[in-house]
Amino acid sequence: MPRFTPEFLDELKSRLRPSDVIGRHVKLKKRGNAWWGLSPFKPEKTPSFSVDDRRGTYHCFSTQNHGDIITFLIETQGMTFPEAVERLAADAGMTLPTESPEEAARAEKAKGLAEACGAAAKFFSAMLHRSDGRAAMDYLRGREITDAQIETFSIGFAPAGRHALKDYLLNKGFTDEVLVEAGLVIKPDDGGASYDRFRNRIMFPILGARDRVIAFGGRALDPNARAKYLNSPETPLFHKGSVLYNFANARAASAEEKAPLVVCEGYMDVIALWGAGIKRGVAPLGTALTEDQLAMLWRSSDEPVLCFDGDSAGINAAHRSIDRALPMLKPGASLNFAFLPEGQDPDDLIRAEGAGAMKAVLEKARPLVNVLWDREINAQSLDTPERRAKFRTKLRELVKSIADKDVRGAYGAELSQRLEAQFKPPQQERSASGGAGPRYGGQNPFRQGGKKGQGFRFAAPARPTPGLKRPSQWVREASLILAAINHPALIERAESAFLELEITDPGLKSLLSEVLAAISADPALDSPSLKSHLSQTGAAGALERVTQDSQLSKHNFLRPDAEIDEVEQGFKNALAHHLFESTLKQEVARSASQIFTDGDDAWKAAAAAREEIVNSSKREDDDADNGDSPKRFEDALERMKQTVEKKYSR
């Protein structure tokens, strides 16, 4: 017996993408559904070497060399067959089989089990077309199943008797032990005689490698049966979490049609899709998609479509699939989601409205990121700062769960942009007739919480240092971003502040977006690594200007070697100064000029505060050494804060 059984080699090749294996030796570029590169077999200037992940093969049009990943290593790397298999097995995380007598016996037993399942499939197929199968055939006709579908999927019928299949297979030379281990008959625990597992059921053979029958699914005809659908138990041949119904045929159809695999719930849905001309349907076997099944899908289809009922149960199933898939996402490998009309599965929709209706549903499939965003944003109300903070935290945790660094970074950037758009404060001016002024998205700008990770309480602006008394808007904005670049740990302490930060300079705005995306993708990123990453992005120019600016370098809290507590306090003051200069000062001016009611105490207080602020600012410029000036400035600011807060509370 050969050391590497066909089953082992099939499993090995199913676990590895040819483009990944061959791409280590040939530079490949994706074109359509295939990868192309220069021939490894002869010099050439125009790519003629093609790799097809869906078929698991390569083909060189200039030399006609053709094969799989094993033959590629043999032909291009000079390996022997065992060496190539051992190398690939290590890549796939598979243990090499041994040549022990036990292994030989196990392989022989598996062969016997597969032969028994194949014989059972022929028996069930024959029974469907006999008198015993008339009710089953009537049921299939009622579901509009054609002869072509019955033949393609080898649909059969298990008679109601307790020993019909058992007696047939025993007469064919199979032992009772083999039938029990293959899951075809049941041996009672009390030692009684074995009996058929499947009785009075429409039978769907489940195929494994090389189109061998490895198990069955049975649909009960008796409406009172305890289980409507019954699958074979786990056997040496069959592990239901590693098998997809109709996978081999669907994979070939997907490659031919250049369209993604379609994942639906059950056997009848797959068969109905085939009848509607969509021959790339597969189904898990009574469970939610497993990691092994997702890996199978991605080896054949970059973005398979998961098809769910549009009711709450279907949506919940889609959400479970997202949670399972998210950590496994790879560049180019994701999922799309198609939701059917509520209460209908593919079989129902096709029979009711035709193939066109089903195809229309598939064409509207939505990317995983969209369904994920909708799930999270609709999970609860976001009308308070605490709920919005919880929302952001949940998104950050989901991003962190993605194992691939590149995909994690892309999701961090995408969700950061959506957050920014979702919570961007509306910029609405008060109308001339006295409408409401700017509301900052309904949030009071003075109430930002003081706990770690929840933003900062508004602090009085720090007194400007000599040479930077009246910083420009660019300097104010740049100082806030540079603090995060030099000390990425600050972002965790001030997450809300950074997410809600309004930046007007386009270059700085792009730089902040790249910073937040990088930290979302890798929270442990240190400053040198962050700067290295930023230098490779479109914000590289803004990064260089910020890190080289002479005014910014004068601030202690912006030094790369500053302690994080000093950085945090400096950031608080810089943020307060920025908010005051860019937003709150203008708000007071609008209040003083637009609220014109002689008896309105709020107007008088606002006007007085505005005047005191202007005077305090002038006194700072004229008398920087006056010790009372900062105190008067802070007092004026405090009165202004109280006035604006009073108006926002109305």
N, C-alpha and C positions, 0 to 999 in steps of 0.2 A: 504494500500500500504506500502511496506517495506521502511524504512528510506533510505537505501542505494540501489539505483536502479542498475540493471545489468550494465547499461551504466557507472555509476559512478565507480563501482568496476573494470570494464574493463579498464577504463582510469587510475585508481589508479595503477593497476598492470602493465600497460604498461609503467608507468613513473619510475619504480624502478627495478633495477637489483636484482634478488634473491640472487646472490652471495654477493652483498653489504649488504643486509638486514641480511641474515643468517650468513654472515662472521663476524658480530658483536658478535655472540654467539658461533660459531663453527670455529675453525681454519681450513681454507680451503687452498688447494694447487691445482694449475691448472695442469691437465693432459689431454692432447688432447683438446677437446672442452668442457669438463666438469670440475667442481671443486670437489675435494674429501676431506673428513675429517672423523674423528672418529664420530661414531653415537652419537647423543645427547639423544638417547632413551634407550641405554644400554651400560655398560662398554665394551670396546673392545680395542685390541692393533693394529689391522689392519684396516685401513679405509674401511668402507663399505657404507659410506653416500655420496651421489652424488647430486650435484646441477647443473642444466642445465639452463643457462640464456636464451638460444634460445627458449626453450619450456616454460620457466617460472615456472619450477617445481623442487621439490627435491624428492629423493627416497632413502630410507634406505633399503639396501639389507639384513641386518641382522634381521630387525623387520617387513619389508614390509610396513612401514609407508610411505605415499606418499601424496603430496599436493602442495600448493602454499605458498606464503609469509604470507598470512592471517592465513592459517591453521598451519603454522610453529609457529607463535607467540602464537596461542591458545594452541598448544600441548606442547610447550617447556617452555613458559613463564607464563602459567596459566592465560592468558587474556581471557576475553569474546570476542565474535565476534565484538561488537561495539568498545571495547577498542583497539583491534588489528587494526581495520580500522582507528580509530582516530589517533593512533600512526603512522601508515603508511602515512595517509593523511598529517600529519605534516611534515614528511620526504619529501614527494613529493611536498609540497607547494600548496596543494589543499584545498580549502574551503569546509568544510563539508556541505552537503545539509541539508536544513531544512525540517520540516514536515508540512509546511504551505500549505493551499489550493492552493496557487499560484504554488508552486513546484509540487504538485500533478497534477494540470492542465497541467503544462508544460511537465511533463513526459508522460501524456496521449496523448498530442499533438504530441510529438516526436514519440510515438508508431504509431500513425496514419500516420505520414509522412513516416516512414519506410515501413509501409504496402502499402502505395500508390506507393512508389518507387519499391517495390518488384513486385507489380501487373504490373507496367509499363514494368519492365524487361521481364516478361512473355509475354506481348503483343508484344514487339519488337522482341523477339525470334521467336514467331509464324509468324510474318510478313516476316521475312527473308526467310522462307520456302514456302511462297505463291507467287503468280504471281507478286504482287507488289514489291517483293524483288528480282526479277530475276537479275536486273542490279547490285544490291549490291552483290549477290552471285557470279556473273560473275567477279566482281572486286576482291573479296576475292580469287577466284580460280586463277585469274591472279597473285595474290601475293603469290600463293602456300600455302594458308591457308587450312588445312585439316578439315574434320568433327570433328576429335578429338579436334583440337584447338578451333573450333567454340563452341563445347559443353563445354569444360573446362572453357572457358572465357565467356560463355553465350552471345556470340556476336549476335546482332539483327539488325533490320532495322526499322527506323522511316519513315512511308509513307510521301509522299509529301503534302497531304492534310492538311489544317489548323486545323482541329478538330478531326482527327482520334483517337488520344490517349485520348483527352479530353472526347469525347463521350463514348469511351469504359470504362473509369474509372468512369464517372458519372453514367453509367449504373450499375457499380459494387457497387455503394453506397457511393463513395467518394464525398465530396463537392468541389465546385469550389475554396473555400478558402484554403482547404488543398492542392489542386493541385498547386495553386499559391505559397504557402509557401514552398512546396517541390521542387519548381523550375522546375516543369514539364510543366506548362503553363505560359503565360505572360499576365498580366492584363494591358492594355494600360492606360496611365495617363489621357486620355480624357474621361475615363469611359466607353469606348466601350467594346464589348464582348471579353473575354479572348480567346487565341488561343495557339496551341502547340508551345513549344519552339524549339523542335527538329523536323525538316522536311527534308525528302530526305537525310537522313544521316545513315551511318553504326554506330551502337550504341555499346558502351562498358560500361557495368555496373561497377561502382566503389563500392567496398565493404568496410564496416567498421567493428566494433567489432562484433564478433559472426556471421560473414559472411552475415550480413544484407546489402542489397543494400541501399546506402545512396546518390548516385549521379550518373551522367552519363557523358561520353565523347562521342561526335559525330563527325564522319569524313564525310565531305561533299562529295557527288557524283558529284555535279555540279561544274565544274572547275571554273565557274565564281562566286561562292559563296564568300561573303565578308570575311568569316572566314573558313579556311580549317578545323580547329579543333575547336569545341565549347564545353566547359564544363558547367556543372550546375553552377548556381550562389551560393554564400554563403547562407547557410540555417541553421536552428537550428541543422540539422544533419551533415552538410558538411562544413568543413573549409579546403580549399584546401592546405593550408600551413602545415596542420597537418596530411595529408593523403598521402600514397604512393600506387600507383596502384599495385595490386597483392601482397601486403605485407604479408598477412596471409599465403597464399600458398607458397610464396618464403621463408618465415621464416622456415616453416616446411621442405621444400626441403633442405635448407641450413643446418639445423640440421642433416638431414638424410645423406646428401652427405659429411658432415664435410668440407664444402667449403664456402667461403664468399658470401654474397649477391652481386649482380651485378646491378648497377644503370645505366640505359640508359635513352634516351630522352623521348620516347613515348610509347603508347599502342602497336603499331605494332612491335616495337623492342622487347618488353617483350614477345609478342606472338611468334615472330620468334625464340627467344632464347629457349623458351619452346619446340618448334618444333625441335630444334637442340639438345635437350637433356639437356639443361641448364635451369632448372626449378626454379632457384633462382633469376630471374630478377625482378626488380621493376622499377618504373618510377615516378618522380614528375609530377604534373598535370599542365604543361604549364608554370612553373616558375623555377627559380634557386632553388637549395636546401635551405630549411629554417632551422633554428636552431631546430625546433621541428622535422623535418624530419631527420636531422642528429642524434638527440637523439634516434629516433626510430631505425635507422640503427644500432647504437652502442649497443642498448639493445639486438640485435640479432646477431650481427656480429662485431668482434673486428676491422677488417680491411676490410670493404666493398670496392669493386672495382668500381670506377666511370669510365664509358665508354664514350669516346668522339670522335667525328670526328677529324681527324688529321689536318684539315684546321685551318685557323686563328680564325674562329668563335668558333670552338671546343676548341682550346687552350685557348682562352679568357674565355670561360665558365669554363674550368678547373681552371683557375686562380681565378675566382670569388668564386669558391667552396673552394679553399685554404683559401682565406681571411675570408670566413664565418666560416670555420672549425677551423682555427688556435687557436682562443681564447678558444675553447671548448675541445681541446685535453686533454686526460687523459692517465695515464699509461696504455699501452696496447691498447688504442683506437685511431686509426688513419685512414687514407685513402690511397688507392692505385689508380693509374691512368693508364688506358689502352687507347691508342690512335689508332684509326682505320686508314686504308689508307685514304688519303685525298679524300673527296667527297662521302664517304660511311658511312652509319650507319649500325648497326648490321643486320637489315633486308636485306639491299643491299648485304652485305658481305656474309651472309649465303646463299642467293639465287644464288649468282655469283660463290662462291668458296666452299660452303659446311660448315658443322659444324666444321670440323677440322681447317679451317682457323680462325673461331671465337675463338675457344679454344686456338689456338696459340697466338692470340692477348691478351687474358686474362692471359695467362701464362707469358707474358712479362710485366705485369703491374708493374709500378714503384712507389716506396714509395713517400709519400707527400714531404718529405724533399728534395728528388732529384729534383722533379718538381719545388719546391720553389727555390732552388739554381739556377737551369737553368733559371728560369724567371728573377731573380734579376741580375745574372751575364751577361745575354744577353740584359738587358734593355738599356744599354748605353756602350759606349767605356770606358775602364778603363786605358787609356794611360797617365793620369796625376794624380798627388797626390790629387788634389781637387776631381776628379771623384772617385778615390779610397776611399777617406774619405767619400764621399756621399754614396758610396756603403756600407761601414761599418756601417754608421749611419742608413741606411735603414734596414740592417739586425738586428741591435740592437733593433730598434723599433719593428720589427716583433717578435723578441724573447720576448720582454717585453709584447706583447699583449697576450701571453699564460697565462691563469689564473692559471693553476696547477703548483705549485712550482717545483715538480720533473721533469715534462716534460720541463718546462722552462729551468731548469738547464741542462738537457740532450741536448736540442737544442742549448743552449749557448756553450756547450763543442763541439758539432759536428760542428757548423758553425765556431767556432774559429779555429778548426783544418783545416777546408777547406780553411779559409782565410790564415792561415799560409802556407799551401801547395801552394795556388794560387799565393801568392806574395813573396815566398821565393826567395831571390836573387840568380841568377845562379853563381856557383863557377867555373869560367872558367879561367884557367891560360893562360897568353900570350904564344903563340907558340914561338919556338926558332927562327922562321923567322921574328918575330916582329908583330904578330897579336894583336888584341885588348885585353886589360887587363880587370880585373873585372869591371862590370858595375853596380852592385847593382840593378839589375832589371830595368836598364835605369834611375835610380834616382840619382841625385847629392846628396851625403851624407851631403853636407853642407847646402842644402836648404830644411829645414824641417819646415819652418814657425814658427812664434812665438806666434800665437794666441791660446787661450784656446781651448783644444780639438783637436789641429792640430799639436801636437808635439812641439819641441823646436828648436830654432836656435842654431847652434853648438857654444858652449862656450869653452873658454880655460880651460884646466883641472885645478882644484884647486890644489894649492901647497900641496903635501902630508904632513900630520901631523906627528909629532914625533912618532916613533913606527910603522908607516904604510906608509913609504915613497914610497915603491915599492910594492903595494898590489898584491897578487897573482890573477890569473885569477878567481879562485873561489870566492875570497873576492869581487872582482869588480862586478861579476855577482850577488852574494848574496845580496850585498848592494842595488842594484836596485830593487830586488824582495822584500826585507824586507821593503823598503820604502812604497811599495804598501800594504803590509800586515798590517803594523802599521797604515797606513793612506789610506784606500780604496778610499777616495775622489781624491787622486792623479791620479787614473786611468782615470777619466773623463778629467782631465786637460792635461794628457799626453797620450791619447788613442793611437795615431799613433805610438808614441815612443814604447809603450809596445807591440803593435801588430807586429811591425817590429823588435823587439829586438831579436838578435841572441844569444842564450844561448848554450854553448857547454857541460856543465856538465849535465849528464842525469837526476840526481836527481833534480837539480834546474830547468831544462827544464820542467819536470813533475810538479813541484810545481807551476811554472808560468802558465802552462796550466790550472791547477785546480783553481788558483786565478782568471784568466780571465773568466773561465766558471762560477764560483760562482757569480762574479760581473755582468756578462751578465744576469744571471738568476734573480738576485736581486740587482739592482743598489743601493738600500738604505742600504745594508749590512754594519754594523760597524765592527771595528777591532776585538773585542772579538767574535762576531758571526762568522766572517770569519775564525778566528783561530779555533774555535770549529768545524766548517765544515771541514776545512782542516785536522784536526786531525783524522777525520773518513775516509779519503781517502788514496790512495796508496802513497801519498806524505807526509804522517805524519812524516816519518823519516827525510826528508829534512827540513820540517818545524821546528822540534825540533833542528836540527843542526844550522839552520839560526838564530833562536831566542835566542840560548844559546851561540853563538860564541862571544868570548871576544873581538876580534878586531872590530867587527861590533858595539859593544856596545859603543865604544869610540866616535863615530860620533854623533854630536848633532842632525843632521837632521833625524837620525834613532831612536831617542827616541820616545816612544809612546806618550809622552806629548808635543812633538814639535808642533809649530804652522804650519799650512798648507803652508803658504808662505815660511817659512824657509825650510820645507820639499821639496817644489817645487824647490827652488834655489839649495839646496843640491843635489837633484836628477839631475838637469841640469848638474851640475859640474861632478857628478859621471858618468853620461851617456857620457859626452864629454871625460872624462878620459878613460872610457871603450872603446869607439869607436877609440880613438887615439891609445891606447895600442894594441887593438886586431885587428885593421883593417888598419887604415890610416898610422901608422908607417911602417907597412910591405909594404904598397903600395908605399911609398916614397922610401924605400929601393929597391923595384923592379924597380921603375922608374930610379933610379940612376945607377943601375947595368945593365939594359937591353936597355936603350935608349943610344946608343953609336954613336953619331954624333958630330964631332968636332965643327961644327958651330951651334949646337942646343942650343939656349939660355935656353930652357926649361930644358934640361939635366943639364946644369951648375947650374941653380937655384935650381933644385931638389937636386943635389949633395951637394950644399952649405947648403941648408936647412937641409939635413940629417946630415951633419957634425955638424951643429950648434945645432941640437936637441940632438945628442949624447953628445956633449960637455956640453950643458946646463944640461943634466941629470947628468953628472959626477960632474959638479960644485955644483949641488944641494946636492949630496951625500957628497962632500968634504967640502962644505961651506954653511951649511944650514942657517947661519945668514946673508949671503951676500944679502943685499936688492935689488941689481941689478939682481940677478939670476932669479927670477920669470919674470922680465921684459924681459930679454934676451930670456928666454924660450918661452914666449908668442910671442915675435917678430919672433922667428924662426918658431914657429907653424903657425903664420899668413902667413909667406912667403911660407911655405909648403902648406897651404890651397889654396893660390892663384895659386901656381904652379899646384897642382892637379886639381883645378877647371878649369884652363886654358886648361889642357889636356883633361878633360871631355867634354869641350865645342866644341872640334874639331870634 
